[in-house]
Amino acid sequence: MQIYKLSDLSKVLSTPVSTLRRWAKEGYIPAFKLAKIWYVEEDELQMWLKDQKERGALTPLSYDSDMLSNPTTETEVD
């Protein structure tokens, strides 16, 4: 069984550690905290990623960039 720290996942998922930490606190990602460090089991991560893919969820990078470029309004095309 492989266990990852959020700092390791940050590199793999191209997502800031602060975002992963927030997601862990909110229960969005399957993480657990031991002492002061958040961890994610590989099996749990694989299931979460598969679920995200099946639901058609945006990837972390596309979600962040979409929110930054257009937070509340839709772009109109003439």
LINVEN-V559182 format. One record per residue. RES is the residue in three letters. PHI is phi in radians with two decimals (* if undefined). Layout:
# LINVEN-V559182
res=RES phi=PHI
res=RES phi=PHI
This chain:
# LINVEN-V559182
res=MET phi=*
res=GLN phi=-1.72
res=ILE phi=-2.17
res=TYR phi=-1.96
res=LYS phi=-1.44
res=LEU phi=-1.08
res=SER phi=-1.13
res=ASP phi=-1.23
res=LEU phi=-1.14
res=SER phi=-0.98
res=LYS phi=-1.23
res=VAL phi=-1.21
res=LEU phi=-1.61
res=SER phi=0.92
res=THR phi=-2.27
res=PRO phi=-1.03
res=VAL phi=-1.01
res=SER phi=-1.07
res=THR phi=-1.18
res=LEU phi=-1.08
res=ARG phi=-1.11
res=ARG phi=-1.10
res=TRP phi=-1.05
res=ALA phi=-1.13
res=LYS phi=-1.10
res=GLU phi=-1.41
res=GLY phi=1.43
res=TYR phi=-1.25
res=ILE phi=-1.90
res=PRO phi=-1.37
res=ALA phi=-2.08
res=PHE phi=-2.37
res=LYS phi=-1.93
res=LEU phi=-2.18
res=ALA phi=1.09
res=LYS phi=-1.96
res=ILE phi=-2.00
res=TRP phi=-1.53
res=TYR phi=-2.30
res=VAL phi=-2.36
res=GLU phi=-1.36
res=GLU phi=-1.01
res=ASP phi=-1.07
res=GLU phi=-1.13
res=LEU phi=-1.10
res=GLN phi=-1.07
res=MET phi=-1.14
res=TRP phi=-1.12
res=LEU phi=-1.10
res=LYS phi=-1.09
res=ASP phi=-1.09
res=GLN phi=-1.08
res=LYS phi=-1.15
res=GLU phi=-1.14
res=ARG phi=-1.37
res=GLY phi=1.30
res=ALA phi=-1.15
res=LEU phi=-1.19
res=THR phi=-1.27
res=PRO phi=-0.93
res=LEU phi=-1.19
res=SER phi=-1.21
res=TYR phi=-1.10
res=ASP phi=-1.07
res=SER phi=-1.23
res=ASP phi=-1.13
res=MET phi=-1.18
res=LEU phi=-1.27
res=SER phi=-1.38
res=ASN phi=-2.66
res=PRO phi=-1.16
res=THR phi=-2.39
res=THR phi=-2.03
res=GLU phi=-1.64
res=THR phi=-1.45
res=GLU phi=-1.71
res=VAL phi=-1.94
res=ASP phi=-1.47
